[in-house]
Amino acid sequence: SDTEFWDKMQAEWEEMARRNWISDNQEVPGQVTISTIEKGYYFHTENPFKDWPGAFEEGLKKMKEGDLPVTILYLEAAILQEPNDAEAWQFLGITQAENENEQAAIVALQR
């Protein structure tokens, strides 16, 4: 219905405002970019898996289990360890899309 559509649009707008995607300020509390190359993708700073050996493989396991939030953390950790891992970026983008975080998905897939 029209009401559902506009409610969803309002929720997405509020999420964009919360993450500062609609302002010039790129600083977001609790998240950080790793370089200007990845500008636009905000990594969780409180990631318990940031130094996890085999983070990419663990992320793939969690993806198969359907645990999207944990998958994202593992894949972000893998990218923080190896920023040029195209496969990790691809899976991160796919997972973000499945988690209905379209902006993060687009940025990750473009990377």
Order of alpha helices (4+ residues) and beta strands (2+ residues): alpha-beta-beta-alpha-alpha-alpha-alpha
